[in-house]
Amino acid sequence: MDDGFCVSTLERAIRRHGTPQIFNTDQGSQYTGAAFTNVLKSNAIQISMDGKGRAMDNIMIERLWRSVKYEEVYIKDYETVEELVSALRSYFDFYNNERPHSTFGGKTPAEIYNESNIAVAA
């Protein structure tokens, strides 16, 4: 994975979803380089990086990627990149809106997110 891909993905995410207060990554070179960190700095996003070799620092995202790989990617044979992208979009929709999570007491991430936004609005 090169920094150009990561930078364009970050910029697209900011355009689509707004600017987060903080952004956490591991210490891969694609995230520590000037191209990536300058996008974060120019958007006033606080930079957070896991300790070197510390997957447990960000266990929630590590668990997400494990689920993506074992529940979607490893069990399918994609013919094209477009097919992969479409399948991942469907999987993330399922993961966020339909798949119950034991961490959330059987609720979906979307339910938890919507509950927290309602509480903030009140």
N, CA, C and O atoms as a GROMACS GRO file, in nm:
protein
  488
    1MET      N    1   0.086  -0.116   0.000
    1MET     CA    2   0.000   0.000   0.000
    1MET      C    3   0.091   0.123   0.000
    1MET      O    4   0.179   0.137   0.085
    2ASP      N    5   0.069   0.213  -0.097
    2ASP     CA    6   0.155   0.330  -0.102
    2ASP      C    7   0.085   0.452  -0.043
    2ASP      O    8  -0.036   0.452  -0.021
    3ASP      N    9   0.165   0.556  -0.017
    3ASP     CA   10   0.108   0.674   0.048
    3ASP      C   11   0.009   0.748  -0.042
    3ASP      O   12  -0.082   0.813   0.009
    4GLY      N   13   0.026   0.742  -0.174
    4GLY     CA   14  -0.068   0.809  -0.264
    4GLY      C   15  -0.209   0.754  -0.250
    4GLY      O   16  -0.306   0.831  -0.247
    5PHE      N   17  -0.222   0.623  -0.240
    5PHE     CA   18  -0.352   0.560  -0.219
    5PHE      C   19  -0.411   0.605  -0.086
    5PHE      O   20  -0.529   0.640  -0.078
    6CYS      N   21  -0.329   0.604   0.018
    6CYS     CA   22  -0.377   0.642   0.152
    6CYS      C   23  -0.417   0.789   0.158
    6CYS      O   24  -0.518   0.823   0.219
    7VAL      N   25  -0.340   0.875   0.094
    7VAL     CA   26  -0.372   1.018   0.093
    7VAL      C   27  -0.503   1.043   0.020
    7VAL      O   28  -0.588   1.117   0.069
    8SER      N   29  -0.521   0.982  -0.096
    8SER     CA   30  -0.645   1.005  -0.172
    8SER      C   31  -0.765   0.947  -0.098
    8SER      O   32  -0.874   1.005  -0.103
    9THR      N   33  -0.747   0.835  -0.030
    9THR     CA   34  -0.856   0.777   0.048
    9THR      C   35  -0.892   0.867   0.166
    9THR      O   36  -1.009   0.888   0.195
   10LEU      N   37  -0.791   0.920   0.233
   10LEU     CA   38  -0.814   1.013   0.344
   10LEU      C   39  -0.888   1.138   0.296
   10LEU      O   40  -0.985   1.180   0.359
   11GLU      N   41  -0.842   1.196   0.187
   11GLU     CA   42  -0.907   1.317   0.135
   11GLU      C   43  -1.052   1.289   0.096
   11GLU      O   44  -1.140   1.371   0.121
   12ARG      N   45  -1.076   1.175   0.034
   12ARG     CA   46  -1.213   1.139  -0.006
   12ARG      C   47  -1.300   1.119   0.119
   12ARG      O   48  -1.416   1.162   0.120
   13ALA      N   49  -1.247   1.055   0.221
   13ALA     CA   50  -1.323   1.034   0.345
   13ALA      C   51  -1.359   1.166   0.412
   13ALA      O   52  -1.470   1.182   0.462
   14ILE      N   53  -1.266   1.260   0.412
   14ILE     CA   54  -1.293   1.392   0.471
   14ILE      C   55  -1.403   1.464   0.392
   14ILE      O   56  -1.493   1.524   0.450
   15ARG      N   57  -1.396   1.457   0.258
   15ARG     CA   58  -1.499   1.521   0.176
   15ARG      C   59  -1.636   1.459   0.201
   15ARG      O   60  -1.736   1.530   0.212
   16ARG      N   61  -1.641   1.328   0.211
   16ARG     CA   62  -1.769   1.257   0.225
   16ARG      C   63  -1.827   1.261   0.366
   16ARG      O   64  -1.948   1.270   0.384
   17HIS      N   65  -1.740   1.255   0.466
   17HIS     CA   66  -1.787   1.235   0.603
   17HIS      C   67  -1.751   1.346   0.700
   17HIS      O   68  -1.788   1.341   0.817
   18GLY      N   69  -1.680   1.447   0.653
   18GLY     CA   70  -1.641   1.556   0.742
   18GLY      C   71  -1.507   1.530   0.808
   18GLY      O   72  -1.443   1.428   0.786
   19THR      N   73  -1.466   1.625   0.887
   19THR     CA   74  -1.334   1.623   0.949
   19THR      C   75  -1.343   1.569   1.092
   19THR      O   76  -1.412   1.626   1.176
   20PRO      N   77  -1.274   1.460   1.120
   20PRO     CA   78  -1.274   1.409   1.258
   20PRO      C   79  -1.183   1.495   1.346
   20PRO      O   80  -1.100   1.571   1.296
   21GLN      N   81  -1.199   1.482   1.475
   21GLN     CA   82  -1.110   1.553   1.568
   21GLN      C   83  -0.974   1.486   1.576
   21GLN      O   84  -0.871   1.553   1.591
   22ILE      N   85  -0.974   1.354   1.566
   22ILE     CA   86  -0.850   1.276   1.583
   22ILE      C   87  -0.848   1.163   1.481
   22ILE      O   88  -0.954   1.110   1.444
   23PHE      N   89  -0.729   1.124   1.436
   23PHE     CA   90  -0.714   1.017   1.338
   23PHE      C   91  -0.605   0.924   1.388
   23PHE      O   92  -0.492   0.966   1.411
   24ASN      N   93  -0.639   0.796   1.405
   24ASN     CA   94  -0.544   0.698   1.458
   24ASN      C   95  -0.498   0.601   1.349
   24ASN      O   96  -0.580   0.550   1.273
   25THR      N   97  -0.368   0.577   1.342
   25THR     CA   98  -0.312   0.479   1.250
   25THR      C   99  -0.202   0.402   1.322
   25THR      O  100  -0.168   0.430   1.437
   26ASP      N  101  -0.148   0.303   1.250
   26ASP     CA  102  -0.025   0.241   1.299
   26ASP      C  103   0.091   0.326   1.247
   26ASP      O  104   0.070   0.434   1.192
   27GLN      N  105   0.212   0.278   1.264
   27GLN     CA  106   0.328   0.358   1.224
   27GLN      C  107   0.384   0.318   1.089
   27GLN      O  108   0.504   0.332   1.064
   28GLY      N  109   0.299   0.268   1.001
   28GLY     CA  110   0.342   0.236   0.866
   28GLY      C  111   0.391   0.360   0.794
   28GLY      O  112   0.345   0.471   0.821
   29SER      N  113   0.485   0.342   0.702
   29SER     CA  114   0.546   0.456   0.633
   29SER      C  115   0.444   0.536   0.553
   29SER      O  116   0.462   0.657   0.534
   30GLN      N  117   0.336   0.472   0.507
   30GLN     CA  118   0.234   0.545   0.431
   30GLN      C  119   0.159   0.644   0.520
   30GLN      O  120   0.100   0.740   0.470
   31TYR      N  121   0.161   0.622   0.653
   31TYR     CA  122   0.091   0.710   0.746
   31TYR      C  123   0.184   0.810   0.815
   31TYR      O  124   0.139   0.914   0.862
   32THR      N  125   0.312   0.780   0.822
   32THR     CA  126   0.405   0.868   0.891
   32THR      C  127   0.471   0.968   0.796
   32THR      O  128   0.534   1.064   0.842
   33GLY      N  129   0.457   0.948   0.667
   33GLY     CA  130   0.517   1.038   0.569
   33GLY      C  131   0.449   1.174   0.564
   33GLY      O  132   0.336   1.191   0.610
   34ALA      N  133   0.520   1.270   0.507
   34ALA     CA  134   0.471   1.408   0.500
   34ALA      C  135   0.342   1.421   0.420
   34ALA      O  136   0.256   1.501   0.456
   35ALA      N  137   0.327   1.344   0.314
   35ALA     CA  138   0.207   1.357   0.230
   35ALA      C  139   0.081   1.330   0.311
   35ALA      O  140  -0.017   1.404   0.301
   36PHE      N  141   0.083   1.224   0.392
   36PHE     CA  142  -0.035   1.187   0.471
   36PHE      C  143  -0.053   1.281   0.590
   36PHE      O  144  -0.162   1.333   0.613
   37THR      N  145   0.054   1.302   0.665
   37THR     CA  146   0.041   1.384   0.786
   37THR      C  147   0.008   1.530   0.752
   37THR      O  148  -0.058   1.598   0.831
   38ASN      N  149   0.053   1.578   0.637
   38ASN     CA  150   0.019   1.716   0.598
   38ASN      C  151  -0.131   1.734   0.573
   38ASN      O  152  -0.186   1.840   0.601
   39VAL      N  153  -0.197   1.630   0.520
   39VAL     CA  154  -0.343   1.638   0.502
   39VAL      C  155  -0.410   1.649   0.639
   39VAL      O  156  -0.503   1.728   0.657
   40LEU      N  157  -0.364   1.569   0.734
   40LEU     CA  158  -0.421   1.576   0.869
   40LEU      C  159  -0.397   1.714   0.931
   40LEU      O  160  -0.489   1.775   0.985
   41LYS      N  161  -0.274   1.762   0.922
   41LYS     CA  162  -0.240   1.891   0.981
   41LYS      C  163  -0.317   2.006   0.915
   41LYS      O  164  -0.365   2.096   0.984
   42SER      N  165  -0.329   2.002   0.782
   42SER     CA  166  -0.399   2.111   0.713
   42SER      C  167  -0.548   2.113   0.742
   42SER      O  168  -0.615   2.213   0.717
   43ASN      N  169  -0.601   2.003   0.796
   43ASN     CA  170  -0.742   1.997   0.835
   43ASN      C  171  -0.759   2.004   0.986
   43ASN      O  172  -0.868   1.978   1.038
   44ALA      N  173  -0.652   2.039   1.057
   44ALA     CA  174  -0.653   2.053   1.203
   44ALA      C  175  -0.701   1.925   1.272
   44ALA      O  176  -0.776   1.930   1.369
   45ILE      N  177  -0.656   1.810   1.221
   45ILE     CA  178  -0.691   1.680   1.278
   45ILE      C  179  -0.575   1.635   1.365
   45ILE      O  180  -0.460   1.630   1.320
   46GLN      N  181  -0.605   1.601   1.490
   46GLN     CA  182  -0.503   1.552   1.581
   46GLN      C  183  -0.454   1.415   1.534
   46GLN      O  184  -0.535   1.328   1.501
   47ILE      N  185  -0.324   1.396   1.531
   47ILE     CA  186  -0.263   1.272   1.484
   47ILE      C  187  -0.237   1.180   1.604
   47ILE      O  188  -0.176   1.220   1.703
   48SER      N  189  -0.284   1.056   1.591
   48SER     CA  190  -0.262   0.954   1.694
   48SER      C  191  -0.204   0.831   1.625
   48SER      O  192  -0.257   0.785   1.524
   49MET      N  193  -0.096   0.779   1.679
   49MET     CA  194  -0.035   0.659   1.622
   49MET      C  195  -0.012   0.555   1.730
   49MET      O  196   0.032   0.587   1.841
   50ASP      N  197  -0.043   0.430   1.695
   50ASP     CA  198  -0.020   0.319   1.786
   50ASP      C  199   0.130   0.303   1.810
   50ASP      O  200   0.211   0.343   1.727
   51GLY      N  201   0.164   0.245   1.923
   51GLY     CA  202   0.304   0.213   1.950
   51GLY      C  203   0.354   0.110   1.850
   51GLY      O  204   0.277   0.028   1.801
   52LYS      N  205   0.481   0.115   1.820
   52LYS     CA  206   0.541   0.023   1.724
   52LYS      C  207   0.520  -0.122   1.769
   52LYS      O  208   0.553  -0.159   1.881
   53GLY      N  209   0.462  -0.203   1.679
   53GLY     CA  210   0.437  -0.342   1.708
   53GLY      C  211   0.327  -0.366   1.811
   53GLY      O  212   0.323  -0.471   1.876
   54ARG      N  213   0.238  -0.270   1.826
   54ARG     CA  214   0.134  -0.277   1.930
   54ARG      C  215  -0.005  -0.288   1.870
   54ARG      O  216  -0.082  -0.191   1.876
   55ALA      N  217  -0.040  -0.400   1.814
   55ALA     CA  218  -0.173  -0.420   1.757
   55ALA      C  219  -0.282  -0.401   1.862
   55ALA      O  220  -0.393  -0.361   1.828
   56MET      N  221  -0.251  -0.428   1.988
   56MET     CA  222  -0.350  -0.415   2.094
   56MET      C  223  -0.386  -0.269   2.122
   56MET      O  224  -0.488  -0.243   2.186
   57ASP      N  225  -0.305  -0.175   2.075
   57ASP     CA  226  -0.338  -0.034   2.095
   57ASP      C  227  -0.468   0.004   2.025
   57ASP      O  228  -0.538   0.096   2.068
   58ASN      N  229  -0.500  -0.065   1.919
   58ASN     CA  230  -0.620  -0.033   1.843
   58ASN      C  231  -0.697  -0.163   1.815
   58ASN      O  232  -0.725  -0.197   1.700
   59ILE      N  233  -0.730  -0.232   1.922
   59ILE     CA  234  -0.787  -0.366   1.909
   59ILE      C  235  -0.921  -0.365   1.835
   59ILE      O  236  -0.952  -0.463   1.768
   60MET      N  237  -0.999  -0.259   1.845
   60MET     CA  238  -1.129  -0.257   1.779
   60MET      C  239  -1.113  -0.261   1.626
   60MET      O  240  -1.184  -0.336   1.559
   61ILE      N  241  -1.021  -0.184   1.573
   61ILE     CA  242  -1.003  -0.183   1.427
   61ILE      C  243  -0.935  -0.312   1.382
   61ILE      O  244  -0.963  -0.362   1.273
   62GLU      N  245  -0.847  -0.365   1.465
   62GLU     CA  246  -0.785  -0.494   1.432
   62GLU      C  247  -0.892  -0.603   1.424
   62GLU      O  248  -0.887  -0.689   1.336
   63ARG      N  249  -0.988  -0.599   1.515
   63ARG     CA  250  -1.098  -0.697   1.514
   63ARG      C  251  -1.187  -0.677   1.391
   63ARG      O  252  -1.232  -0.774   1.331
   64LEU      N  253  -1.211  -0.552   1.354
   64LEU     CA  254  -1.289  -0.524   1.233
   64LEU      C  255  -1.223  -0.588   1.112
   64LEU      O  256  -1.289  -0.658   1.035
   65TRP      N  257  -1.092  -0.565   1.093
   65TRP     CA  258  -1.024  -0.619   0.975
   65TRP      C  259  -1.021  -0.771   0.978
   65TRP      O  260  -1.026  -0.834   0.872
   66ARG      N  261  -1.013  -0.830   1.096
   66ARG     CA  262  -1.022  -0.976   1.104
   66ARG      C  263  -1.158  -1.023   1.054
   66ARG      O  264  -1.166  -1.118   0.976
   67SER      N  265  -1.263  -0.956   1.097
   67SER     CA  266  -1.398  -0.992   1.052
   67SER      C  267  -1.412  -0.976   0.902
   67SER      O  268  -1.467  -1.064   0.835
   68VAL      N  269  -1.364  -0.866   0.847
   68VAL     CA  270  -1.372  -0.843   0.702
   68VAL      C  271  -1.304  -0.956   0.627
   68VAL      O  272  -1.358  -1.010   0.531
   69LYS      N  273  -1.184  -0.991   0.671
   69LYS     CA  274  -1.108  -1.095   0.601
   69LYS      C  275  -1.176  -1.232   0.610
   69LYS      O  276  -1.192  -1.300   0.509
   70TYR      N  277  -1.216  -1.272   0.731
   70TYR     CA  278  -1.268  -1.407   0.749
   70TYR      C  279  -1.415  -1.422   0.710
   70TYR      O  280  -1.457  -1.532   0.673
   71GLU      N  281  -1.493  -1.315   0.716
   71GLU     CA  282  -1.635  -1.324   0.681
   71GLU      C  283  -1.664  -1.284   0.536
   71GLU      O  284  -1.773  -1.310   0.486
   72GLU      N  285  -1.567  -1.222   0.470
   72GLU     CA  286  -1.592  -1.176   0.332
   72GLU      C  287  -1.478  -1.213   0.237
   72GLU      O  288  -1.498  -1.293   0.146
   73VAL      N  289  -1.363  -1.158   0.257
   73VAL     CA  290  -1.255  -1.166   0.158
   73VAL      C  291  -1.203  -1.308   0.136
   73VAL      O  292  -1.192  -1.352   0.021
   74TYR      N  293  -1.171  -1.379   0.243
   74TYR     CA  294  -1.110  -1.512   0.229
   74TYR      C  295  -1.204  -1.617   0.173
   74TYR      O  296  -1.159  -1.719   0.121
   75ILE      N  297  -1.334  -1.594   0.182
   75ILE     CA  298  -1.429  -1.697   0.137
   75ILE      C  299  -1.485  -1.671  -0.002
   75ILE      O  300  -1.570  -1.746  -0.050
   76LYS      N  301  -1.438  -1.565  -0.067
   76LYS     CA  302  -1.488  -1.531  -0.200
   76LYS      C  303  -1.374  -1.527  -0.301
   76LYS      O  304  -1.257  -1.513  -0.265
   77ASP      N  305  -1.410  -1.540  -0.426
   77ASP     CA  306  -1.313  -1.532  -0.535
   77ASP      C  307  -1.361  -1.422  -0.629
   77ASP      O  308  -1.447  -1.444  -0.714
   78TYR      N  309  -1.305  -1.304  -0.615
   78TYR     CA  310  -1.347  -1.189  -0.694
   78TYR      C  311  -1.282  -1.193  -0.831
   78TYR      O  312  -1.163  -1.220  -0.844
   79GLU      N  313  -1.360  -1.165  -0.933
   79GLU     CA  314  -1.310  -1.164  -1.070
   79GLU      C  315  -1.245  -1.031  -1.106
   79GLU      O  316  -1.150  -1.026  -1.184
   80THR      N  317  -1.298  -0.921  -1.049
   80THR     CA  318  -1.249  -0.788  -1.085
   80THR      C  319  -1.238  -0.702  -0.959
   80THR      O  320  -1.294  -0.735  -0.855
   81VAL      N  321  -1.167  -0.593  -0.971
   81VAL     CA  322  -1.157  -0.496  -0.861
   81VAL      C  323  -1.296  -0.439  -0.832
   81VAL      O  324  -1.332  -0.419  -0.716
   82GLU      N  325  -1.373  -0.413  -0.936
   82GLU     CA  326  -1.507  -0.358  -0.919
   82GLU      C  327  -1.594  -0.453  -0.837
   82GLU      O  328  -1.672  -0.410  -0.753
   83GLU      N  329  -1.580  -0.582  -0.863
   83GLU     CA  330  -1.656  -0.682  -0.788
   83GLU      C  331  -1.614  -0.681  -0.641
   83GLU      O  332  -1.699  -0.691  -0.552
   84LEU      N  333  -1.485  -0.670  -0.615
   84LEU     CA  334  -1.435  -0.662  -0.478
   84LEU      C  335  -1.490  -0.538  -0.408
   84LEU      O  336  -1.540  -0.547  -0.296
   85VAL      N  337  -1.481  -0.422  -0.474
   85VAL     CA  338  -1.529  -0.297  -0.414
   85VAL      C  339  -1.678  -0.308  -0.382
   85VAL      O  340  -1.722  -0.267  -0.274
   86SER      N  341  -1.755  -0.361  -0.474
   86SER     CA  342  -1.899  -0.378  -0.451
   86SER      C  343  -1.925  -0.471  -0.333
   86SER      O  344  -2.011  -0.443  -0.249
   87ALA      N  345  -1.852  -0.581  -0.327
   87ALA     CA  346  -1.869  -0.676  -0.217
   87ALA      C  347  -1.832  -0.613  -0.083
   87ALA      O  348  -1.900  -0.636   0.017
   88LEU      N  349  -1.725  -0.534  -0.080
   88LEU     CA  350  -1.685  -0.469   0.044
   88LEU      C  351  -1.788  -0.364   0.087
   88LEU      O  352  -1.816  -0.350   0.206
   89ARG      N  353  -1.843  -0.292  -0.008
   89ARG     CA  354  -1.950  -0.195   0.027
   89ARG      C  355  -2.067  -0.267   0.090
   89ARG      O  356  -2.121  -0.222   0.192
   90SER      N  357  -2.107  -0.378   0.032
   90SER     CA  358  -2.219  -0.457   0.086
   90SER      C  359  -2.184  -0.512   0.224
   90SER      O  360  -2.267  -0.510   0.315
   91TYR      N  361  -2.062  -0.560   0.240
   91TYR     CA  362  -2.022  -0.616   0.368
   91TYR      C  363  -2.024  -0.509   0.477
   91TYR      O  364  -2.077  -0.533   0.585
   92PHE      N  365  -1.967  -0.392   0.449
   92PHE     CA  366  -1.964  -0.287   0.551
   92PHE      C  367  -2.105  -0.237   0.584
   92PHE      O  368  -2.131  -0.201   0.699
   93ASP      N  369  -2.194  -0.235   0.486
   93ASP     CA  370  -2.334  -0.201   0.515
   93ASP      C  371  -2.393  -0.306   0.610
   93ASP      O  372  -2.458  -0.271   0.708
   94PHE      N  373  -2.371  -0.433   0.579
   94PHE     CA  374  -2.416  -0.542   0.666
   94PHE      C  375  -2.353  -0.530   0.804
   94PHE      O  376  -2.423  -0.537   0.905
   95TYR      N  377  -2.222  -0.511   0.810
   95TYR     CA  378  -2.148  -0.505   0.936
   95TYR      C  379  -2.201  -0.392   1.026
   95TYR      O  380  -2.217  -0.410   1.146
   96ASN      N  381  -2.227  -0.278   0.967
   96ASN     CA  382  -2.270  -0.161   1.044
   96ASN      C  383  -2.419  -0.158   1.076
   96ASN      O  384  -2.459  -0.104   1.179
   97ASN      N  385  -2.502  -0.215   0.988
   97ASN     CA  386  -2.646  -0.197   1.002
   97ASN      C  387  -2.724  -0.324   1.037
   97ASN      O  388  -2.838  -0.314   1.083
   98GLU      N  389  -2.666  -0.441   1.016
   98GLU     CA  390  -2.742  -0.564   1.039
   98GLU      C  391  -2.675  -0.662   1.136
   98GLU      O  392  -2.744  -0.732   1.210
   99ARG      N  393  -2.543  -0.667   1.135
   99ARG     CA  394  -2.470  -0.767   1.213
   99ARG      C  395  -2.465  -0.726   1.360
   99ARG      O  396  -2.406  -0.624   1.393
  100PRO      N  397  -2.528  -0.805   1.450
  100PRO     CA  398  -2.521  -0.771   1.592
  100PRO      C  399  -2.380  -0.792   1.646
  100PRO      O  400  -2.309  -0.882   1.601
  101HIS      N  401  -2.340  -0.710   1.741
  101HIS     CA  402  -2.206  -0.717   1.800
  101HIS      C  403  -2.218  -0.743   1.949
  101HIS      O  404  -2.290  -0.673   2.019
  102SER      N  405  -2.149  -0.844   1.997
  102SER     CA  406  -2.156  -0.876   2.139
  102SER      C  407  -2.103  -0.762   2.225
  102SER      O  408  -2.152  -0.739   2.336
  103THR      N  409  -2.004  -0.690   2.174
  103THR     CA  410  -1.950  -0.575   2.246
  103THR      C  411  -2.057  -0.471   2.274
  103THR      O  412  -2.051  -0.401   2.375
  104PHE      N  413  -2.154  -0.462   2.185
  104PHE     CA  414  -2.262  -0.363   2.199
  104PHE      C  415  -2.390  -0.425   2.252
  104PHE      O  416  -2.498  -0.370   2.232
  105GLY      N  417  -2.380  -0.538   2.320
  105GLY     CA  418  -2.497  -0.602   2.376
  105GLY      C  419  -2.597  -0.649   2.272
  105GLY      O  420  -2.718  -0.648   2.296
  106GLY      N  421  -2.548  -0.690   2.156
  106GLY     CA  422  -2.634  -0.739   2.050
  106GLY      C  423  -2.685  -0.631   1.956
  106GLY      O  424  -2.760  -0.661   1.863
  107LYS      N  425  -2.646  -0.507   1.980
  107LYS     CA  426  -2.685  -0.398   1.890
  107LYS      C  427  -2.584  -0.386   1.777
  107LYS      O  428  -2.473  -0.439   1.785
  108THR      N  429  -2.623  -0.315   1.672
  108THR     CA  430  -2.532  -0.290   1.561
  108THR      C  431  -2.455  -0.161   1.586
  108THR      O  432  -2.497  -0.079   1.667
  109PRO      N  433  -2.341  -0.143   1.517
  109PRO     CA  434  -2.270  -0.016   1.530
  109PRO      C  435  -2.359   0.105   1.493
  109PRO      O  436  -2.348   0.210   1.556
  110ALA      N  437  -2.444   0.089   1.393
  110ALA     CA  438  -2.532   0.200   1.354
  110ALA      C  439  -2.628   0.236   1.467
  110ALA      O  440  -2.654   0.354   1.491
  111GLU      N  441  -2.680   0.136   1.536
  111GLU     CA  442  -2.770   0.165   1.649
  111GLU      C  443  -2.697   0.241   1.759
  111GLU      O  444  -2.751   0.336   1.815
  112ILE      N  445  -2.576   0.199   1.790
  112ILE     CA  446  -2.498   0.266   1.894
  112ILE      C  447  -2.465   0.409   1.852
  112ILE      O  448  -2.478   0.503   1.930
  113TYR      N  449  -2.424   0.425   1.726
  113TYR     CA  450  -2.390   0.558   1.674
  113TYR      C  451  -2.512   0.650   1.678
  113TYR      O  452  -2.502   0.765   1.722
  114ASN      N  453  -2.626   0.600   1.634
  114ASN     CA  454  -2.748   0.682   1.632
  114ASN      C  455  -2.794   0.717   1.773
  114ASN      O  456  -2.843   0.828   1.795
  115GLU      N  457  -2.781   0.625   1.867
  115GLU     CA  458  -2.817   0.654   2.005
  115GLU      C  459  -2.728   0.764   2.063
  115GLU      O  460  -2.775   0.851   2.135
  116SER      N  461  -2.600   0.758   2.032
  116SER     CA  462  -2.509   0.860   2.086
  116SER      C  463  -2.536   0.996   2.024
  116SER      O  464  -2.522   1.098   2.092
  117ASN      N  465  -2.574   1.001   1.897
  117ASN     CA  466  -2.607   1.129   1.833
  117ASN      C  467  -2.737   1.187   1.888
  117ASN      O  468  -2.750   1.308   1.901
  118ILE      N  469  -2.832   1.101   1.920
  118ILE     CA  470  -2.957   1.148   1.979
  118ILE      C  471  -2.929   1.207   2.116
  118ILE      O  472  -2.984   1.311   2.152
  119ALA      N  473  -2.844   1.140   2.193
  119ALA     CA  474  -2.810   1.189   2.327
  119ALA      C  475  -2.738   1.323   2.321
  119ALA      O  476  -2.764   1.410   2.404
  120VAL      N  477  -2.650   1.340   2.224
  120VAL     CA  478  -2.578   1.466   2.210
  120VAL      C  479  -2.674   1.578   2.169
  120VAL      O  480  -2.662   1.691   2.217
  121ALA      N  481  -2.768   1.547   2.081
  121ALA     CA  482  -2.865   1.648   2.035
  121ALA      C  483  -2.958   1.692   2.148
  121ALA      O  484  -3.000   1.807   2.154
  122ALA      N  485  -2.987   1.600   2.238
  122ALA     CA  486  -3.077   1.632   2.350
  122ALA      C  487  -3.003   1.718   2.448
  122ALA      O  488  -3.059   1.758   2.550
   0.00000   0.00000   0.00000
